[in-house]
Amino acid sequence: MSAPTEPQPSTSTTSSSTAMKAPSSIQVNPQRAAVLVQNLSAIQSRIASTLSSLPSPQSARQVRLVAVSKLKPASDILSLHSPPPSDAPTAVDGHQHFGENYVQELLEKSRLLPRTIKWHFIGGLQSNKCAQLAREVEGLWAVESVDSEKKAGLLDKGRGERNQRLHKEFGDEWKAECERHGWQDKLRVFIQVNTSGEESKSGLEPGSAELVSLAKLIRSESSCPNLHLQGLMTIGAIARSRATTKETENEDFITLRTTRDKIAEEIGLTNKEELELSMGMSEDFESAVRLGSDEVRVGSTIFGERPAKKDAKVIEDTETEKK
Ligand SMILES: *Cc1c(COP(=O)(O)O)cnc(C)c1O
């Protein structure tokens, strides 16, 4: 490498009362960062132009973009969260929402990276990892793959323990302290729905009684005081996203929206849109936005192809490490 490395933007606005490995141990390559920033802005423009093609009031909606960084190095995340200064006009001003699929990888990244990142766990959820996930990932913003009462209960327990720890750390001001970081006391959860009916996909069946009772349990202040039901999530069938055109919209997304409307009614929400729809990925996010998505989860179109899991590294090898 010939170019001098820019100093990392300071992250000292976050609390210094908890020891954290400085993100300066993560090397951001300015060329790579410029490409990622450009890719992310391109997705944001495509979301904006899809929204503007809709009739009002839909055109005025906000769609959250979760950048899915699974199996990608921490430096890629830092490149988007704290982009190095550049002359190019950019729509990316410190991206906040990142999605991860593996608990160990998320734990490691959340310890290395700034506390201001809003993490989304979107991967297959194992019961034996739920409490740890909710307890130890400080900036965990949402868990999107909840599909059983048992897992909801364990996430609630873990989040409660995380809140107790913060209470101990910050005293009676702990809620105000959380707000300063952009953290909430309740953990947002999405229930995963298997809209395509494929055996390989997790999630509850769209019309099932289980889905309604899980939604009620999560919203119950006595059963899950530390959870907030944010909405429903689906992945959908790849074949359907490939077949999607403006004329034939994606059936999975229609199913998720219909399911949301039904659940909202069953749990007595007057505004059904209080329950969000998390749907749309690289191949199909524009269709999802047309069908009412509140959140799209886009990975490979921003970060490029993912390595095999066994080859993925949170911290990349650098030239200097070689003797
Ligand atoms: C990997 C993943 C994504 C992102 O997929 P891309 O096709 O790379 O955009 C979105 N949602 C979930 C649940 C995922 O596992």
The ligand as a Gaussian input file, in Angstrom:
#p B3LYP/6-31G(d) Opt

LIG

0 1
 C      -28.454000     -13.064000       3.241000
 C      -29.773000     -12.516000       3.546000
 C      -30.227000     -11.327000       2.930000
 C      -29.452000     -10.582000       1.869000
 O      -29.406000     -11.305000       0.671000
 P      -28.836000     -10.696000      -0.696000
 O      -29.485000     -11.511000      -1.740000
 O      -27.372000     -10.854000      -0.645000
 O      -29.260000      -9.276000      -0.771000
 C      -31.454000     -10.830000       3.332000
 N      -32.215000     -11.464000       4.264000
 C      -31.824000     -12.606000       4.842000
 C      -32.709000     -13.242000       5.863000
 C      -30.608000     -13.166000       4.505000
 O      -30.227000     -14.320000       5.088000

